[in-house]
Amino acid sequence: MLKTLIEAFALISTWEVIIAMFAASVYGLVIGSLPGLSATMATALLVPVTFYLSPIAAIATIVAASSMAIFSGDIPGALLRIPGTPASAAYADEAYAMTRKGQAELALGAGVWFSAVGGIAGVLSLMILAPPLAEIALSFSTYEYFWLALLGLMCATLVARSSPVKAIAGMFLGLLVSCIGIENPGGVPRFTFGLTDLFGGIEPIPALVGVFAVAQVMRAMLTPEPPPLPRRKFGSIMAGQWKLTKKYHWQMTRGNIVGIIIGVLPGAGADMAAWVSYAMSKRFSKEPEKFGTGHVEGLVEAGASNNASIASGWVPSLLFGIPGDTIAAIAIGVLYMKGLNPGPTLFTEKASSMYAIYLMFIIANIMMIPLGIAMIRIAAYILLAPRSAIMPIIMLCCAVGSFAIGNNMFGVVTVAAFGVIGYVMEANGYPVAAMVLGIVMGTMVEQAFVTSLIKSDGSILPFFERPVAAILAAMAIGALLWPVMVWVWRKVKPVRAAVATSR
């Protein structure tokens, strides 16, 4: 093992790998912080570059760019309430509320610190728990995936600050949007209205950019400018992070564990990990009433979770060639292209290359702290700029990012349409985050449900017969009934109090 580790150090100690990691890190930070340009897109755009790099340098660019992009999506979310990536959307409102309270440094510092800690925890899981975790993931059938995806959808009711009924309504609207197109188990065009542009469905990224970024610009145009933030020197980014680590150590650990488990499951990834962890943080918090007002607890758990899922998503990818998320799917293609074919033999025949990947993940997450602080320092000047100067630039970034997704104008039209929808929803108290979650998870729910019914010949019993499926079903149904139980309790409590008083 020591000899293999020394060989791995030799592989990553070349100038080519060092320069590739640094350049990819800066690139990932920039792309992730721009609304509409997701971590997946940042990784995909690197693939042509990897053609000209050695195998280790090529994988280094994928590792560094994806890790940095997931974190840097927190920056515009905290400063402008415009998440850079879908994972950041789970807690963008919380981070922005902290900025309005004058705690931008604390919010962004928590983002970079707990993302780095979560990333390193994910690497440790990749090193130690790869075989057993991959076996657990392979034991999941479509029945378990259905309940897992449904549980992710139910998070919309837990993270909503408004009425749970409105959150569920927003979620159903997102599910309706996810039905558009022909990418369904039957391959039948649905809600396309004869428009060929709708055959491919609505991409989650343009929808997310529209409801968060464009809707925010519309609000800025139609409402008076809020009181300016105090013009003060941006303080220390890392101040207080160790105190937060000690105070919320259990939340951080829970976020790491949830991120690792969800990352291993094919098709889940950082987006679901962030949503589930933020919902769990609010559900089990001793101060749930503070969530949505600028409370750092949810940022700690969700930030640790989404980056932990990045590394753990490579577990089934490296062992079986099954991608844990879209980023891992791109990485598999690069691995095959470079002769590092995924499989159990990769751990024996090319063990030094595997250890090199582990080390690159650790180095990337360590680099995230200084580079992330530098990126935050640069982005902090946004707070000093007038709103009239920032909003046009945001609109330009939204248009460019949405056009780049499909290289057509339909993406730009989609962003504009969802901007209007997002504005109307928020004006009436409907949480847009619930709709985005429905769009992201809807396809997975439908495909898992239909496939399961085909396998069971229309019977619903297998959805509850398998032990893991039964546990997930109980959790999903409990999350669905929770708002109803809360409503009933609120109605019954005054009656009981009145009866007790009369006695």
Salt bridges, closest charged atoms under 4 A:
ASP93 OD1 - ARG81 NE 2.75
ASP93 OD2 - ARG161 NH1 3.41
GLU105 OE2 - ARG232 NH1 2.56
GLU144 OE2 - ARG466 NE 2.68
GLU287 OE2 - LYS290 NZ 2.99
GLU287 OE1 - HIS295 NE2 3.54
GLU297 OE1 - HIS295 NE2 3.11
GLU301 OE2 - ARG254 NE 2.80
GLU426 OE2 - ARG81 NH2 2.42
GLU426 OE1 - ARG219 NH1 2.76
GLU446 OE2 - ARG190 NH1 2.66
